[in-house]
Amino acid sequence: MRRSSRAVLLAAAPAVVGLAGFVLHVRRNMGAWPSQLRRIAVRSPHAAGGSFANREPGLPRPDLTARQIATMLLTRRERGLPPGPIPTTDAPPAHERGALAATWFGHTSVLLEVDGRRVLTDPVWSTRTSPVPGFGPRRLHAPPVPLSALGEVDVVLISHDHYDHLDRPAVVELARTTTATFVVPLGVGAHLRLWGVAGDRIVEGDWNDVLEVAGLTFTCLECRHFSGRGFHRNTTQWAAWKIAGPEHAVYAAGDTGASAVHAVTGAEHGPFDLTLMPIGAYADLWPDIHTTPEQAVAAHVALRGTVLLPVHWATFALGFHPWAEPPERTLAAAADHGVPLALPRPGERLDLTRRREGGAGTAWWRRL
């Protein structure tokens, strides 16, 4: 009997070890522990009781049953699929350092060139946006190029810690293969340190902080969203960023809902030569946290922006709208307000010092 029990234990050992490894992997993907983050949050005037918060009251939600919401969530990927393969530019990007240029890789991952510096925003290269391998929203197109093809990056800029904006494998690879400094909202640095990023390569900012990094000025700006990588929400700060060089300024919204703060930011920190505004994943279920296309254009105008580069669409089906609805509505809203759009395919570099490339461009999604 004793020998039989020992044999069973030996046979089960690989499975137990594998399960333990899987659990540890998932936990590591989730980042720092909430208790650790709460100790950091108390340093912020924008957090109470260890939790960050928006300053504007929430908007009303539709009165839906749990069954209706579940059905919407289960069918959103099918509804949000493109009609054909998404065209990407897979040529390695030129390692240029222009005065003002942008290469959009999908979602909110953009390689910015600002007065000779290279800034990579919210790099997400994983197949799924989830801590659990094989689960979570799946990419609708492959990354146009591998991270290794980007060359040297001066700054990796993070807007907040959601999985579709803070991607552990991308962070780890960039920390290993570049000398970039990571500029992040308050609290997000704890995730990076857990993943092995050296503390002297992390610069954290709270709303209204001004940070001088790599010859550029980064201003941490208020926006309307939330944060969290587990069951505890708002344990780290979320932010939009102003990226300013000697000659040019860019506004990177990350994720934001419609907010009066955009007009305040425009008055205090504008104008902006380029804005990166989210146009996808809007829904009545969460009216506070993602702008509709019309709200994104209105925010761009309030920010005193010149060219608008629409982001947060095409790569993941996170809302309940058809895949091409965001750019179509953005085109119409931009025409109504006389806003120039930059509409690159994923992986395409636009030199925004050339006015013809700062125009509406081509509606490439219509050719699918």
Protein Blocks (a to p, Z undefined) as FASTA:
>chain_A
ZZmmmmmmmmmmmmmmmmmmmmmmmmmmnopafklmmmmmmmpckbgehiacdfbdcddd
ddddfklmmmmmmmmmmmmpcfbdcdddfbdcdfbdcfbdcddebjjbccddeehiacde
hiafbfbdcfbghiajddfbdcfbafklnopafbdcdfblcfklmcfklmmmmmmmmccd
cdddehjlmmmmmnopafklcccddehiacdeehiacddddddddedjbfbghkbccddd
ddddfkbccddekiadddfklmmmmmmmmccfbdcddfehiafklmmlpccfklmmmmmm
mnopabdcdehihjacfblbdfklmmmmmmmmmmmnopacddddehiacdfkbmklmmnb
jafklmZZ
